[in-house]
């Protein structure tokens, strides 16, 4: 995706905690993170924030609620 658009916004979802998921799966910046299990509202909030925020967020990721 980054080859197609260097400013693509990526939201990662995983059953791992945020730090472990980043260490295992991500090479680059994330716009957000949602830990499984998550609610539709939590996912929607993170996606909205990712789309309206800066294109890349190296730290302080937006996290969705798992409830």
Predicted model as a PDB file, atoms N, CA, C, CB and O in Angstrom, pLDDT in the B-factor column:
MODEL        1                                                                  
ATOM      1  N   UNK A   1       0.821  -1.207   0.000  1.00 82.00           N  
ATOM      2  CA  UNK A   1       0.000   0.000   0.000  1.00 82.00           C  
ATOM      3  C   UNK A   1       0.856   1.258   0.000  1.00 82.00           C  
ATOM      4  CB  UNK A   1      -0.929   0.005   1.204  1.00 82.00           C  
ATOM      5  O   UNK A   1       0.539   2.232  -0.684  1.00 82.00           O  
ATOM      6  N   UNK A   2       1.935   1.236   0.764  1.00 80.00           N  
ATOM      7  CA  UNK A   2       2.808   2.418   0.814  1.00 80.00           C  
ATOM      8  C   UNK A   2       3.456   2.692  -0.539  1.00 80.00           C  
ATOM      9  CB  UNK A   2       3.893   2.233   1.882  1.00 80.00           C  
ATOM     10  O   UNK A   2       3.755   3.843  -0.859  1.00 80.00           O  
ATOM     11  N   UNK A   3       3.679   1.639  -1.344  1.00 87.00           N  
ATOM     12  CA  UNK A   3       4.237   1.832  -2.688  1.00 87.00           C  
ATOM     13  C   UNK A   3       3.252   2.579  -3.580  1.00 87.00           C  
ATOM     14  CB  UNK A   3       4.602   0.478  -3.323  1.00 87.00           C  
ATOM     15  O   UNK A   3       3.656   3.337  -4.461  1.00 87.00           O  
ATOM     16  N   UNK A   4       1.967   2.364  -3.349  1.00 92.00           N  
ATOM     17  CA  UNK A   4       0.938   3.054  -4.124  1.00 92.00           C  
ATOM     18  C   UNK A   4       0.681   4.474  -3.627  1.00 92.00           C  
ATOM     19  CB  UNK A   4      -0.349   2.265  -4.085  1.00 92.00           C  
ATOM     20  O   UNK A   4       0.446   5.388  -4.417  1.00 92.00           O  
ATOM     21  N   UNK A   5       0.729   4.644  -2.307  1.00 90.00           N  
ATOM     22  CA  UNK A   5       0.455   5.953  -1.696  1.00 90.00           C  
ATOM     23  C   UNK A   5       1.250   6.042  -0.400  1.00 90.00           C  
ATOM     24  CB  UNK A   5      -1.088   6.159  -1.430  1.00 90.00           C  
ATOM     25  O   UNK A   5       0.921   5.381   0.585  1.00 90.00           O  
ATOM     26  N   UNK A   6       2.287   6.855  -0.406  1.00 85.00           N  
ATOM     27  CA  UNK A   6       3.162   6.981   0.767  1.00 85.00           C  
ATOM     28  C   UNK A   6       2.428   7.546   1.980  1.00 85.00           C  
ATOM     29  CB  UNK A   6       4.353   7.867   0.436  1.00 85.00           C  
ATOM     30  O   UNK A   6       2.907   7.415   3.106  1.00 85.00           O  
ATOM     31  N   UNK A   7       1.281   8.168   1.764  1.00 85.00           N  
ATOM     32  CA  UNK A   7       0.523   8.776   2.866  1.00 85.00           C  
ATOM     33  C   UNK A   7      -0.686   7.956   3.290  1.00 85.00           C  
ATOM     34  CB  UNK A   7       0.070  10.154   2.472  1.00 85.00           C  
ATOM     35  O   UNK A   7      -1.559   8.458   3.998  1.00 85.00           O  
ATOM     36  N   UNK A   8      -0.746   6.684   2.859  1.00 88.00           N  
ATOM     37  CA  UNK A   8      -1.869   5.840   3.239  1.00 88.00           C  
ATOM     38  C   UNK A   8      -1.956   5.765   4.765  1.00 88.00           C  
ATOM     39  CB  UNK A   8      -1.726   4.422   2.624  1.00 88.00           C  
ATOM     40  O   UNK A   8      -0.936   5.684   5.449  1.00 88.00           O  
ATOM     41  N   UNK A   9      -3.153   5.793   5.277  1.00 89.00           N  
ATOM     42  CA  UNK A   9      -3.372   5.723   6.727  1.00 89.00           C  
ATOM     43  C   UNK A   9      -3.743   4.296   7.093  1.00 89.00           C  
ATOM     44  CB  UNK A   9      -4.488   6.722   7.186  1.00 89.00           C  
ATOM     45  O   UNK A   9      -4.705   3.737   6.567  1.00 89.00           O  
ATOM     46  N   UNK A  10      -2.966   3.713   8.001  1.00 87.00           N  
ATOM     47  CA  UNK A  10      -3.138   2.317   8.371  1.00 87.00           C  
ATOM     48  C   UNK A  10      -3.654   2.225   9.795  1.00 87.00           C  
ATOM     49  CB  UNK A  10      -1.818   1.541   8.221  1.00 87.00           C  
ATOM     50  O   UNK A  10      -3.092   2.819  10.715  1.00 87.00           O  
ATOM     51  N   UNK A  11      -4.735   1.471   9.963  1.00 90.00           N  
ATOM     52  CA  UNK A  11      -5.257   1.158  11.288  1.00 90.00           C  
ATOM     53  C   UNK A  11      -5.067  -0.338  11.476  1.00 90.00           C  
ATOM     54  CB  UNK A  11      -6.777   1.586  11.448  1.00 90.00           C  
ATOM     55  O   UNK A  11      -5.600  -1.137  10.707  1.00 90.00           O  
ATOM     56  N   UNK A  12      -4.315  -0.714  12.489  1.00 89.00           N  
ATOM     57  CA  UNK A  12      -4.023  -2.117  12.783  1.00 89.00           C  
ATOM     58  C   UNK A  12      -5.007  -2.623  13.826  1.00 89.00           C  
ATOM     59  CB  UNK A  12      -2.558  -2.294  13.276  1.00 89.00           C  
ATOM     60  O   UNK A  12      -5.295  -1.934  14.805  1.00 89.00           O  
ATOM     61  N   UNK A  13      -5.518  -3.823  13.615  1.00 90.00           N  
ATOM     62  CA  UNK A  13      -6.324  -4.485  14.622  1.00 90.00           C  
ATOM     63  C   UNK A  13      -5.679  -5.832  14.933  1.00 90.00           C  
ATOM     64  CB  UNK A  13      -7.800  -4.658  14.145  1.00 90.00           C  
ATOM     65  O   UNK A  13      -5.236  -6.542  14.030  1.00 90.00           O  
ATOM     66  N   UNK A  14      -5.631  -6.174  16.209  1.00 89.00           N  
ATOM     67  CA  UNK A  14      -4.951  -7.395  16.615  1.00 89.00           C  
ATOM     68  C   UNK A  14      -5.450  -7.851  17.976  1.00 89.00           C  
ATOM     69  CB  UNK A  14      -3.436  -7.185  16.645  1.00 89.00           C  
ATOM     70  O   UNK A  14      -5.957  -7.056  18.767  1.00 89.00           O  
ATOM     71  N   UNK A  15      -5.298  -9.134  18.231  1.00 90.00           N  
ATOM     72  CA  UNK A  15      -5.569  -9.673  19.553  1.00 90.00           C  
ATOM     73  C   UNK A  15      -4.407  -9.448  20.508  1.00 90.00           C  
ATOM     74  CB  UNK A  15      -5.877 -11.146  19.457  1.00 90.00           C  
ATOM     75  O   UNK A  15      -4.563  -9.561  21.724  1.00 90.00           O  
ATOM     76  N   UNK A  16      -3.240  -9.129  19.954  1.00 86.00           N  
ATOM     77  CA  UNK A  16      -2.082  -8.784  20.781  1.00 86.00           C  
ATOM     78  C   UNK A  16      -2.284  -7.403  21.388  1.00 86.00           C  
ATOM     79  CB  UNK A  16      -0.772  -8.828  19.951  1.00 86.00           C  
ATOM     80  O   UNK A  16      -3.073  -6.607  20.880  1.00 86.00           O  
ATOM     81  N   UNK A  17      -1.562  -7.115  22.490  1.00 85.00           N  
ATOM     82  CA  UNK A  17      -1.632  -5.756  23.009  1.00 85.00           C  
ATOM     83  C   UNK A  17      -0.953  -4.815  22.016  1.00 85.00           C  
ATOM     84  CB  UNK A  17      -0.968  -5.657  24.417  1.00 85.00           C  
ATOM     85  O   UNK A  17      -0.222  -5.259  21.131  1.00 85.00           O  
ATOM     86  N   UNK A  18      -1.194  -3.546  22.166  1.00 84.00           N  
ATOM     87  CA  UNK A  18      -0.736  -2.552  21.186  1.00 84.00           C  
ATOM     88  C   UNK A  18       0.765  -2.619  20.922  1.00 84.00           C  
ATOM     89  CB  UNK A  18      -1.095  -1.167  21.659  1.00 84.00           C  
ATOM     90  O   UNK A  18       1.181  -2.655  19.764  1.00 84.00           O  
ATOM     91  N   UNK A  19       1.576  -2.635  21.961  1.00 85.00           N  
ATOM     92  CA  UNK A  19       3.026  -2.635  21.762  1.00 85.00           C  
ATOM     93  C   UNK A  19       3.515  -3.907  21.098  1.00 85.00           C  
ATOM     94  CB  UNK A  19       3.734  -2.451  23.084  1.00 85.00           C  
ATOM     95  O   UNK A  19       4.362  -3.857  20.206  1.00 85.00           O  
ATOM     96  N   UNK A  20       2.990  -5.048  21.524  1.00 85.00           N  
ATOM     97  CA  UNK A  20       3.412  -6.314  20.931  1.00 85.00           C  
ATOM     98  C   UNK A  20       2.996  -6.404  19.463  1.00 85.00           C  
ATOM     99  CB  UNK A  20       2.825  -7.491  21.718  1.00 85.00           C  
ATOM    100  O   UNK A  20       3.750  -6.909  18.631  1.00 85.00           O  
ATOM    101  N   UNK A  21       1.811  -5.921  19.149  1.00 82.00           N  
ATOM    102  CA  UNK A  21       1.343  -5.938  17.754  1.00 82.00           C  
ATOM    103  C   UNK A  21       2.238  -5.063  16.884  1.00 82.00           C  
ATOM    104  CB  UNK A  21      -0.127  -5.456  17.662  1.00 82.00           C  
ATOM    105  O   UNK A  21       2.592  -5.453  15.771  1.00 82.00           O  
ATOM    106  N   UNK A  22       2.600  -3.906  17.372  1.00 79.00           N  
ATOM    107  CA  UNK A  22       3.472  -2.998  16.617  1.00 79.00           C  
ATOM    108  C   UNK A  22       4.822  -3.663  16.383  1.00 79.00           C  
ATOM    109  CB  UNK A  22       3.654  -1.647  17.366  1.00 79.00           C  
ATOM    110  O   UNK A  22       5.349  -3.633  15.271  1.00 79.00           O  
ATOM    111  N   UNK A  23       5.375  -4.256  17.421  1.00 80.00           N  
ATOM    112  CA  UNK A  23       6.678  -4.916  17.302  1.00 80.00           C  
ATOM    113  C   UNK A  23       6.639  -6.097  16.332  1.00 80.00           C  
ATOM    114  CB  UNK A  23       7.147  -5.392  18.670  1.00 80.00           C  
ATOM    115  O   UNK A  23       7.608  -6.328  15.608  1.00 80.00           O  
ATOM    116  N   UNK A  24       5.542  -6.842  16.308  1.00 77.00           N  
ATOM    117  CA  UNK A  24       5.452  -8.046  15.492  1.00 77.00           C  
ATOM    118  C   UNK A  24       5.086  -7.785  14.036  1.00 77.00           C  
ATOM    119  CB  UNK A  24       4.453  -8.969  16.087  1.00 77.00           C  
ATOM    120  O   UNK A  24       5.600  -8.449  13.136  1.00 77.00           O  
ATOM    121  N   UNK A  25       4.193  -6.812  13.802  1.00 70.00           N  
ATOM    122  CA  UNK A  25       3.565  -6.740  12.497  1.00 70.00           C  
ATOM    123  C   UNK A  25       3.805  -5.476  11.692  1.00 70.00           C  
ATOM    124  CB  UNK A  25       2.152  -6.906  12.663  1.00 70.00           C  
ATOM    125  O   UNK A  25       3.573  -5.478  10.483  1.00 70.00           O  
ATOM    126  N   UNK A  26       4.247  -4.428  12.296  1.00 63.00           N  
ATOM    127  CA  UNK A  26       4.248  -3.146  11.597  1.00 63.00           C  
ATOM    128  C   UNK A  26       5.657  -2.669  11.303  1.00 63.00           C  
ATOM    129  CB  UNK A  26       3.513  -2.102  12.412  1.00 63.00           C  
ATOM    130  O   UNK A  26       6.529  -2.647  12.171  1.00 63.00           O  
ATOM    131  N   UNK A  27       5.846  -2.296  10.077  1.00 66.00           N  
ATOM    132  CA  UNK A  27       7.077  -1.622   9.669  1.00 66.00           C  
ATOM    133  C   UNK A  27       6.647  -0.285   9.096  1.00 66.00           C  
ATOM    134  CB  UNK A  27       7.916  -2.476   8.619  1.00 66.00           C  
ATOM    135  O   UNK A  27       6.363  -0.177   7.903  1.00 66.00           O  
ATOM    136  N   UNK A  28       6.600   0.710   9.926  1.00 66.00           N  
ATOM    137  CA  UNK A  28       6.137   2.017   9.504  1.00 66.00           C  
ATOM    138  C   UNK A  28       5.172   2.589  10.508  1.00 66.00           C  
ATOM    139  CB  UNK A  28       5.490   1.941   8.141  1.00 66.00           C  
ATOM    140  O   UNK A  28       4.970   2.034  11.588  1.00 66.00           O  
ATOM    141  N   UNK A  29       4.586   3.689  10.146  1.00 79.00           N  
ATOM    142  CA  UNK A  29       3.714   4.413  11.059  1.00 79.00           C  
ATOM    143  C   UNK A  29       2.280   3.928  10.962  1.00 79.00           C  
ATOM    144  CB  UNK A  29       3.776   5.900  10.779  1.00 79.00           C  
ATOM    145  O   UNK A  29       1.827   3.484   9.907  1.00 79.00           O  
ATOM    146  N   UNK A  30       1.577   4.019  12.076  1.00 83.00           N  
ATOM    147  CA  UNK A  30       0.162   3.674  12.129  1.00 83.00           C  
ATOM    148  C   UNK A  30      -0.657   4.920  12.402  1.00 83.00           C  
ATOM    149  CB  UNK A  30      -0.106   2.605  13.202  1.00 83.00           C  
ATOM    150  O   UNK A  30      -0.207   5.831  13.097  1.00 83.00           O  
ATOM    151  N   UNK A  31      -1.854   4.956  11.857  1.00 87.00           N  
ATOM    152  CA  UNK A  31      -2.793   6.027  12.168  1.00 87.00           C  
ATOM    153  C   UNK A  31      -3.654   5.647  13.359  1.00 87.00           C  
ATOM    154  CB  UNK A  31      -3.674   6.345  10.955  1.00 87.00           C  
ATOM    155  O   UNK A  31      -4.286   6.510  13.967  1.00 87.00           O  
ATOM    156  N   UNK A  32      -3.686   4.355  13.704  1.00 88.00           N  
ATOM    157  CA  UNK A  32      -4.481   3.915  14.839  1.00 88.00           C  
ATOM    158  C   UNK A  32      -4.306   2.441  15.101  1.00 88.00           C  
ATOM    159  CB  UNK A  32      -5.936   4.225  14.614  1.00 88.00           C  
ATOM    160  O   UNK A  32      -3.732   1.703  14.300  1.00 88.00           O  
ATOM    161  N   UNK A  33      -4.819   2.029  16.251  1.00 89.00           N  
ATOM    162  CA  UNK A  33      -4.761   0.629  16.667  1.00 89.00           C  
ATOM    163  C   UNK A  33      -6.051   0.295  17.394  1.00 89.00           C  
ATOM    164  CB  UNK A  33      -3.518   0.351  17.575  1.00 89.00           C  
ATOM    165  O   UNK A  33      -6.532   1.080  18.211  1.00 89.00           O  
ATOM    166  N   UNK A  34      -6.610  -0.872  17.095  1.00 92.00           N  
ATOM    167  CA  UNK A  34      -7.800  -1.365  17.778  1.00 92.00           C  
ATOM    168  C   UNK A  34      -7.507  -2.782  18.240  1.00 92.00           C  
ATOM    169  CB  UNK A  34      -9.066  -1.317  16.850  1.00 92.00           C  
ATOM    170  O   UNK A  34      -7.204  -3.655  17.426  1.00 92.00           O  
ATOM    171  N   UNK A  35      -7.596  -3.013  19.557  1.00 92.00           N  
ATOM    172  CA  UNK A  35      -7.333  -4.350  20.088  1.00 92.00           C  
ATOM    173  C   UNK A  35      -8.611  -5.174  20.064  1.00 92.00           C  
ATOM    174  CB  UNK A  35      -6.767  -4.271  21.526  1.00 92.00           C  
ATOM    175  O   UNK A  35      -9.686  -4.698  20.430  1.00 92.00           O  
ATOM    176  N   UNK A  36      -8.471  -6.434  19.620  1.00 94.00           N  
ATOM    177  CA  UNK A  36      -9.607  -7.350  19.619  1.00 94.00           C  
ATOM    178  C   UNK A  36      -9.845  -7.858  21.025  1.00 94.00           C  
ATOM    179  CB  UNK A  36      -9.373  -8.525  18.649  1.00 94.00           C  
ATOM    180  O   UNK A  36      -8.875  -8.007  21.768  1.00 94.00           O  
ATOM    181  N   UNK A  37     -11.038  -8.127  21.427  1.00 94.00           N  
ATOM    182  CA  UNK A  37     -12.267  -7.829  20.696  1.00 94.00           C  
ATOM    183  C   UNK A  37     -12.576  -6.337  20.790  1.00 94.00           C  
ATOM    184  CB  UNK A  37     -13.451  -8.665  21.245  1.00 94.00           C  
ATOM    185  O   UNK A  37     -12.222  -5.687  21.774  1.00 94.00           O  
ATOM    186  N   UNK A  38     -13.223  -5.808  19.783  1.00 94.00           N  
ATOM    187  CA  UNK A  38     -13.568  -4.389  19.783  1.00 94.00           C  
ATOM    188  C   UNK A  38     -15.021  -4.217  19.382  1.00 94.00           C  
ATOM    189  CB  UNK A  38     -12.647  -3.594  18.834  1.00 94.00           C  
ATOM    190  O   UNK A  38     -15.625  -5.090  18.758  1.00 94.00           O  
ATOM    191  N   UNK A  39     -15.558  -3.079  19.753  1.00 95.00           N  
ATOM    192  CA  UNK A  39     -16.936  -2.762  19.395  1.00 95.00           C  
ATOM    193  C   UNK A  39     -16.952  -2.009  18.072  1.00 95.00           C  
ATOM    194  CB  UNK A  39     -17.623  -1.929  20.510  1.00 95.00           C  
ATOM    195  O   UNK A  39     -15.942  -1.438  17.660  1.00 95.00           O  
ATOM    196  N   UNK A  40     -18.093  -2.013  17.417  1.00 95.00           N  
ATOM    197  CA  UNK A  40     -18.247  -1.254  16.174  1.00 95.00           C  
ATOM    198  C   UNK A  40     -18.015   0.229  16.442  1.00 95.00           C  
ATOM    199  CB  UNK A  40     -19.653  -1.482  15.559  1.00 95.00           C  
ATOM    200  O   UNK A  40     -17.414   0.922  15.620  1.00 95.00           O  
ATOM    201  N   UNK A  41     -18.486   0.718  17.584  1.00 95.00           N  
ATOM    202  CA  UNK A  41     -18.285   2.129  17.925  1.00 95.00           C  
ATOM    203  C   UNK A  41     -16.807   2.448  18.137  1.00 95.00           C  
ATOM    204  CB  UNK A  41     -19.080   2.488  19.183  1.00 95.00           C  
ATOM    205  O   UNK A  41     -16.333   3.499  17.706  1.00 95.00           O  
ATOM    206  N   UNK A  42     -16.079   1.553  18.793  1.00 93.00           N  
ATOM    207  CA  UNK A  42     -14.647   1.763  19.007  1.00 93.00           C  
ATOM    208  C   UNK A  42     -13.883   1.794  17.698  1.00 93.00           C  
ATOM    209  CB  UNK A  42     -14.083   0.678  19.905  1.00 93.00           C  
ATOM    210  O   UNK A  42     -13.012   2.641  17.500  1.00 93.00           O  
ATOM    211  N   UNK A  43     -14.208   0.867  16.800  1.00 94.00           N  
ATOM    212  CA  UNK A  43     -13.569   0.836  15.489  1.00 94.00           C  
ATOM    213  C   UNK A  43     -13.901   2.095  14.702  1.00 94.00           C  
ATOM    214  CB  UNK A  43     -14.002  -0.409  14.708  1.00 94.00           C  
ATOM    215  O   UNK A  43     -13.012   2.707  14.109  1.00 94.00           O  
ATOM    216  N   UNK A  44     -15.159   2.484  14.689  1.00 95.00           N  
ATOM    217  CA  UNK A  44     -15.580   3.681  13.954  1.00 95.00           C  
ATOM    218  C   UNK A  44     -14.860   4.926  14.469  1.00 95.00           C  
ATOM    219  CB  UNK A  44     -17.100   3.869  14.065  1.00 95.00           C  
ATOM    220  O   UNK A  44     -14.463   5.785  13.681  1.00 95.00           O  
ATOM    221  N   UNK A  45     -14.691   5.025  15.786  1.00 95.00           N  
ATOM    222  CA  UNK A  45     -14.012   6.182  16.371  1.00 95.00           C  
ATOM    223  C   UNK A  45     -12.562   6.256  15.902  1.00 95.00           C  
ATOM    224  CB  UNK A  45     -14.069   6.120  17.907  1.00 95.00           C  
ATOM    225  O   UNK A  45     -12.078   7.330  15.545  1.00 95.00           O  
ATOM    226  N   UNK A  46     -11.875   5.129  15.902  1.00 94.00           N  
ATOM    227  CA  UNK A  46     -10.472   5.104  15.488  1.00 94.00           C  
ATOM    228  C   UNK A  46     -10.345   5.403  13.996  1.00 94.00           C  
ATOM    229  CB  UNK A  46      -9.837   3.738  15.813  1.00 94.00           C  
ATOM    230  O   UNK A  46      -9.452   6.146  13.586  1.00 94.00           O  
ATOM    231  N   UNK A  47     -11.231   4.832  13.184  1.00 94.00           N  
ATOM    232  CA  UNK A  47     -11.184   5.093  11.740  1.00 94.00           C  
ATOM    233  C   UNK A  47     -11.467   6.564  11.454  1.00 94.00           C  
ATOM    234  CB  UNK A  47     -12.197   4.200  10.991  1.00 94.00           C  
ATOM    235  O   UNK A  47     -10.769   7.182  10.650  1.00 94.00           O  
ATOM    236  N   UNK A  48     -12.485   7.132  12.104  1.00 94.00           N  
ATOM    237  CA  UNK A  48     -12.782   8.565  11.926  1.00 94.00           C  
ATOM    238  C   UNK A  48     -11.581   9.419  12.300  1.00 94.00           C  
ATOM    239  CB  UNK A  48     -14.000   8.979  12.773  1.00 94.00           C  
ATOM    240  O   UNK A  48     -11.213  10.334  11.563  1.00 94.00           O  
ATOM    241  N   UNK A  49     -10.971   9.126  13.437  1.00 93.00           N  
ATOM    242  CA  UNK A  49      -9.806   9.891  13.882  1.00 93.00           C  
ATOM    243  C   UNK A  49      -8.628   9.730  12.926  1.00 93.00           C  
ATOM    244  CB  UNK A  49      -9.396   9.457  15.287  1.00 93.00           C  
ATOM    245  O   UNK A  49      -7.912  10.690  12.641  1.00 93.00           O  
ATOM    246  N   UNK A  50      -8.437   8.507  12.434  1.00 92.00           N  
ATOM    247  CA  UNK A  50      -7.337   8.248  11.501  1.00 92.00           C  
ATOM    248  C   UNK A  50      -7.530   9.028  10.204  1.00 92.00           C  
ATOM    249  CB  UNK A  50      -7.228   6.744  11.201  1.00 92.00           C  
ATOM    250  O   UNK A  50      -6.570   9.566   9.651  1.00 92.00           O  
ATOM    251  N   UNK A  51      -8.764   9.088   9.722  1.00 92.00           N  
ATOM    252  CA  UNK A  51      -9.037   9.790   8.469  1.00 92.00           C  
ATOM    253  C   UNK A  51      -8.969  11.303   8.611  1.00 92.00           C  
ATOM    254  CB  UNK A  51     -10.392   9.398   7.950  1.00 92.00           C  
ATOM    255  O   UNK A  51      -8.638  12.001   7.652  1.00 92.00           O  
ATOM    256  N   UNK A  52      -9.276  11.812   9.784  1.00 91.00           N  
ATOM    257  CA  UNK A  52      -9.280  13.262   9.972  1.00 91.00           C  
ATOM    258  C   UNK A  52      -7.967  13.800  10.529  1.00 91.00           C  
ATOM    259  CB  UNK A  52     -10.403  13.650  10.889  1.00 91.00           C  
ATOM    260  O   UNK A  52      -7.714  15.003  10.474  1.00 91.00           O  
ATOM    261  N   UNK A  53      -7.126  12.907  11.069  1.00 76.00           N  
ATOM    262  CA  UNK A  53      -5.881  13.329  11.694  1.00 76.00           C  
ATOM    263  C   UNK A  53      -4.725  13.364  10.725  1.00 76.00           C  
ATOM    264  CB  UNK A  53      -5.549  12.425  12.830  1.00 76.00           C  
ATOM    265  O   UNK A  53      -4.915  13.214   9.518  1.00 76.00           O  
ATOM    266  N   UNK A  54      -3.526  13.562  11.244  1.00 65.00           N  
ATOM    267  CA  UNK A  54      -2.325  13.548  10.397  1.00 65.00           C  
ATOM    268  C   UNK A  54      -2.180  12.194   9.709  1.00 65.00           C  
ATOM    269  CB  UNK A  54      -1.059  13.863  11.235  1.00 65.00           C  
ATOM    270  O   UNK A  54      -2.664  11.181  10.214  1.00 65.00           O  
ATOM    271  N   UNK A  55      -1.526  12.179   8.578  1.00 53.00           N  
ATOM    272  CA  UNK A  55      -1.430  10.945   7.801  1.00 53.00           C  
ATOM    273  C   UNK A  55      -0.576   9.884   8.469  1.00 53.00           C  
ATOM    274  CB  UNK A  55      -0.878  11.241   6.444  1.00 53.00           C  
ATOM    275  O   UNK A  55      -0.782   8.696   8.220  1.00 53.00           O  
ATOM    276  N   UNK A  56       0.371  10.268   9.305  1.00 49.00           N  
ATOM    277  CA  UNK A  56       1.228   9.294   9.986  1.00 49.00           C  
ATOM    278  C   UNK A  56       1.367   9.690  11.444  1.00 49.00           C  
ATOM    279  CB  UNK A  56       2.623   9.200   9.309  1.00 49.00           C  
ATOM    280  O   UNK A  56       1.565  10.861  11.770  1.00 49.00           O  
ATOM    281  N   UNK A  57       1.260   8.688  12.325  1.00 42.00           N  
ATOM    282  CA  UNK A  57       1.378   8.919  13.761  1.00 42.00           C  
ATOM    283  C   UNK A  57       2.375   7.927  14.337  1.00 42.00           C  
ATOM    284  CB  UNK A  57      -0.001   8.791  14.467  1.00 42.00           C  
ATOM    285  O   UNK A  57       2.002   6.788  14.617  1.00 42.00           O  
ATOM    286  N   UNK A  58       3.642   8.324  14.524  1.00 41.00           N  
ATOM    287  CA  UNK A  58       4.654   7.366  14.974  1.00 41.00           C  
ATOM    288  C   UNK A  58       4.470   6.898  16.406  1.00 41.00           C  
ATOM    289  CB  UNK A  58       6.004   7.966  14.835  1.00 41.00           C  
ATOM    290  O   UNK A  58       4.834   5.768  16.730  1.00 41.00           O  
ATOM    291  N   UNK A  59       3.916   7.734  17.268  1.00 40.00           N  
ATOM    292  CA  UNK A  59       3.709   7.334  18.659  1.00 40.00           C  
ATOM    293  C   UNK A  59       2.361   7.865  19.112  1.00 40.00           C  
ATOM    294  CB  UNK A  59       4.855   7.859  19.582  1.00 40.00           C  
ATOM    295  O   UNK A  59       1.744   8.676  18.422  1.00 40.00           O  
ATOM    296  N   UNK A  60       1.907   7.411  20.263  1.00 42.00           N  
ATOM    297  CA  UNK A  60       0.638   7.883  20.795  1.00 42.00           C  
ATOM    298  C   UNK A  60      -0.521   7.510  19.882  1.00 42.00           C  
ATOM    299  CB  UNK A  60       0.680   9.388  20.995  1.00 42.00           C  
ATOM    300  O   UNK A  60      -1.336   8.362  19.528  1.00 42.00           O  
ATOM    301  N   UNK A  61      -0.595   6.255  19.506  1.00 49.00           N  
ATOM    302  CA  UNK A  61      -1.613   5.798  18.570  1.00 49.00           C  
ATOM    303  C   UNK A  61      -2.999   5.991  19.112  1.00 49.00           C  
ATOM    304  CB  UNK A  61      -1.403   4.356  18.229  1.00 49.00           C  
ATOM    305  O   UNK A  61      -3.209   5.994  20.325  1.00 49.00           O  
ATOM    306  N   UNK A  62      -3.933   6.151  18.231  1.00 52.00           N  
ATOM    307  CA  UNK A  62      -5.331   6.224  18.585  1.00 52.00           C  
ATOM    308  C   UNK A  62      -5.791   4.807  18.860  1.00 52.00           C  
ATOM    309  CB  UNK A  62      -6.179   6.903  17.464  1.00 52.00           C  
ATOM    310  O   UNK A  62      -5.625   3.928  18.014  1.00 52.00           O  
ATOM    311  N   UNK A  63      -6.365   4.573  20.024  1.00 58.00           N  
ATOM    312  CA  UNK A  63      -6.786   3.223  20.381  1.00 58.00           C  
ATOM    313  C   UNK A  63      -8.285   3.171  20.586  1.00 58.00           C  
ATOM    314  CB  UNK A  63      -6.064   2.745  21.638  1.00 58.00           C  
ATOM    315  O   UNK A  63      -8.875   4.076  21.177  1.00 58.00           O  
ATOM    316  N   UNK A  64      -8.898   2.107  20.096  1.00 59.00           N  
ATOM    317  CA  UNK A  64     -10.330   1.911  20.260  1.00 59.00           C  
ATOM    318  C   UNK A  64     -10.629   1.084  21.488  1.00 59.00           C  
ATOM    319  CB  UNK A  64     -10.920   1.251  19.034  1.00 59.00           C  
ATOM    320  O   UNK A  64      -9.782   0.337  21.977  1.00 59.00           O  
ATOM    321  N   UNK A  65     -11.840   1.226  21.978  1.00 53.00           N  
ATOM    322  CA  UNK A  65     -12.282   0.483  23.156  1.00 53.00           C  
ATOM    323  C   UNK A  65     -12.588  -0.951  22.789  1.00 53.00           C  
ATOM    324  CB  UNK A  65     -13.511   1.141  23.789  1.00 53.00           C  
ATOM    325  O   UNK A  65     -13.146  -1.221  21.725  1.00 53.00           O  
ATOM    326  N   UNK A  66     -12.231  -1.859  23.653  1.00 51.00           N  
ATOM    327  CA  UNK A  66     -12.529  -3.266  23.440  1.00 51.00           C  
ATOM    328  C   UNK A  66     -13.877  -3.670  23.995  1.00 51.00           C  
ATOM    329  CB  UNK A  66     -11.465  -4.111  24.052  1.00 51.00           C  
ATOM    330  O   UNK A  66     -14.204  -4.856  24.018  1.00 51.00           O  
ATOM    331  N   UNK A  67     -14.668  -2.706  24.443  1.00 47.00           N  
ATOM    332  CA  UNK A  67     -15.972  -3.051  25.023  1.00 47.00           C  
ATOM    333  C   UNK A  67     -17.080  -2.662  24.116  1.00 47.00           C  
ATOM    334  CB  UNK A  67     -16.164  -2.394  26.360  1.00 47.00           C  
ATOM    335  O   UNK A  67     -18.248  -2.876  24.442  1.00 47.00           O  
TER     336      UNK A  67                                                      
ENDMDL                                                                          
END                                                                             
